[in-house]
């Protein structure tokens, strides 16, 4: 949002007025434009592998990109091959199980004997 505000600060008064008029008349569909930009970003591969940091050739068919996370906070990771993707998924799974164990052990060490594991 900060960059958008900076962009608006660079516009002259007449440009702001024309932008507003275009939006009101329906000539400028900001929502559609933003959705197109999001799709463009999602299609792009990263330039380096998330696991091993090797350069990724965007024209190679052995590249993989995973988009994960909650809907409002998506993350994207690109990999140069199946081995790096598999390593990433194993480590991610270990992190999730370790986080669950840590959370459960910290709760069970407390005075409340009726504490349950929360996720």
C-alpha positions in Angstrom: 0.0 0.0 0.0 3.0 2.3 0.7 4.2 2.0 -2.9 0.7 2.8 -4.2 0.5 5.9 -2.0 3.9 6.9 -3.3 2.7 6.4 -6.9 -0.3 8.6 -6.2 2.0 11.3 -4.8 3.8 11.4 -8.1 0.7 12.2 -10.1 -0.3 15.8 -10.9 -3.8 17.1 -10.0 -5.1 16.8 -13.5 -3.9 13.2 -13.7 -5.6 12.3 -10.4 -8.9 13.9 -11.7 -8.6 12.0 -15.0 -8.0 8.8 -13.1 -11.0 9.3 -10.9 -13.2 10.1 -13.8 -12.0 7.0 -15.7 -12.8 4.9 -12.6 -16.3 6.4 -12.2 -17.1 5.9 -15.9 -15.9 2.3 -15.9 -13.1 3.0 -18.3 -10.6 1.9 -15.8 -11.2 -1.4 -13.9 -8.6 -1.4 -11.1 -9.8 -4.7 -9.7 -9.4 -6.5 -13.0 -6.0 -4.9 -13.6 -4.8 -6.0 -10.1 -6.1 -9.5 -10.7 -4.2 -9.7 -13.9 -1.0 -8.5 -12.2 -1.4 -11.1 -9.5 -1.8 -13.9 -12.1 1.4 -12.6 -13.9 3.3 -12.8 -10.6 2.0 -16.3 -9.8 3.1 -17.5 -13.3 6.7 -16.3 -12.8 9.3 -18.7 -11.5 11.9 -17.5 -9.0 15.4 -17.1 -10.5 17.0 -19.5 -8.0 16.1 -22.7 -6.3 14.7 -22.3 -2.8 16.6 -25.3 -1.5 20.0 -25.3 -3.2 20.2 -21.8 -4.7 21.1 -23.0 -8.1 20.0 -20.8 -11.0 16.6 -21.9 -12.5 16.2 -22.0 -16.3 12.6 -20.9 -16.8 12.4 -22.8 -20.1 13.3 -26.2 -18.6 10.4 -28.5 -18.0 11.9 -29.9 -14.8 11.3 -26.8 -12.7 8.6 -26.8 -10.0 6.9 -24.0 -8.2 4.8 -24.4 -5.1 2.3 -21.8 -3.9 1.3 -22.4 -0.3 -0.1 -20.6 2.7 -3.4 -19.0 3.7 -5.3 -17.2 1.0 -4.4 -13.7 2.2 -0.7 -14.4 2.6 0.5 -16.7 -0.2 4.1 -17.8 -0.4 5.9 -19.1 -3.5 8.9 -21.4 -3.7 10.6 -22.6 -6.9 12.8 -25.7 -7.3 15.3 -26.8 -9.9 14.3 -30.5 -9.6 12.3 -33.1 -7.8 15.1 -33.8 -5.3 15.0 -30.2 -4.0 11.2 -30.2 -3.9 11.2 -33.4 -1.9 13.8 -32.1 0.5 11.8 -28.9 1.0 8.6 -30.8 1.7 10.3 -33.2 4.2 11.8 -30.2 6.1 8.4 -28.4 6.0 6.7 -31.5 7.4 9.4 -31.8 10.1 9.0 -28.2 11.1 5.2 -28.6 11.4 5.5 -31.7 13.6 8.3 -30.2 15.7 6.2 -27.1 16.2 3.3 -29.3 17.4 5.5 -31.2 19.8 7.0 -28.0 21.2 3.6 -26.4 21.7 2.2 -29.6 23.4 5.2 -30.0 25.7 5.1 -26.3 26.8 1.4 -26.7 27.6 1.9 -30.0 29.4 4.7 -28.6 31.6 2.3 -26.0 33.1 0.1 -26.4 36.2 -3.1 -27.1 34.2 -3.5 -30.9 34.1 -6.4 -30.6 31.7 -4.4 -28.8 29.0 -4.9 -30.1 25.4 -2.7 -29.8 22.4 -3.7 -26.8 20.3 -3.1 -26.2 16.6 
